[in-house]
């Protein structure tokens, strides 16, 4: 094997390794995106709960003031 063939083989091996790493990173990025979206959903749920609690609390206070 010539020097050029050895060099090309090493470059090909490194490119294969890089391709594997990029695929792994893409999977991890997709997982992180899903986790972030779940977190946003949880925050939205908490906002709704707090909003409903404040509305119910306000109605309770108004009811007590009227009686």
C-alpha positions in Angstrom: 0.0 0.0 0.0 1.2 3.4 -0.9 1.4 6.3 1.5 -1.5 7.9 -0.2 -3.7 4.8 0.2 -2.8 4.7 3.9 -3.7 8.3 4.3 -7.0 7.9 2.5 -7.8 4.9 4.7 -7.1 6.9 7.9 -9.2 9.8 6.6 -12.0 7.4 5.8 -11.9 5.9 9.2 -12.0 9.3 10.9 -14.9 10.3 8.7 -16.8 7.2 9.7 -16.1 8.0 13.4 -17.3 11.5 13.0 -20.4 10.4 11.2 -21.2 8.0 14.1 -20.7 10.9 16.6 -22.9 13.2 14.6 -25.7 10.6 14.5 -25.4 10.2 18.3 -25.6 13.9 18.8 -28.7 14.2 16.6 -30.4 11.6 18.7 -29.5 13.4 21.9 -30.7 16.7 20.5 -34.0 15.2 19.7 -34.3 13.8 23.2 -33.5 17.2 24.7 -36.1 18.9 22.5 -38.7 16.4 23.7 -37.7 17.1 27.3 -37.9 20.8 26.8 -41.3 20.5 25.2 -42.5 18.4 28.1 -41.2 21.1 30.5 -43.1 23.8 28.7 -46.2 21.8 28.9 -45.8 21.3 32.6 -45.3 25.1 33.0 -48.4 25.8 31.1 -50.3 23.4 33.3 -49.0 25.1 36.4 -50.0 28.5 35.0 -53.6 27.3 34.4 -53.7 25.9 38.0 -52.5 29.2 39.5 -54.9 31.1 37.3 -57.9 29.0 38.3 -56.9 29.2 41.9 -56.7 33.0 41.8 -60.1 33.2 40.1 -61.7 30.8 42.6 -60.0 32.7 45.5 -61.3 36.0 44.1 -64.8 34.7 43.7 -64.7 33.4 47.3 -63.5 36.7 48.7 -66.2 38.6 46.7 -68.9 36.1 47.9 -67.7 36.6 51.5 -67.8 40.4 51.1 -71.4 40.3 49.7 -72.8 38.1 52.5 
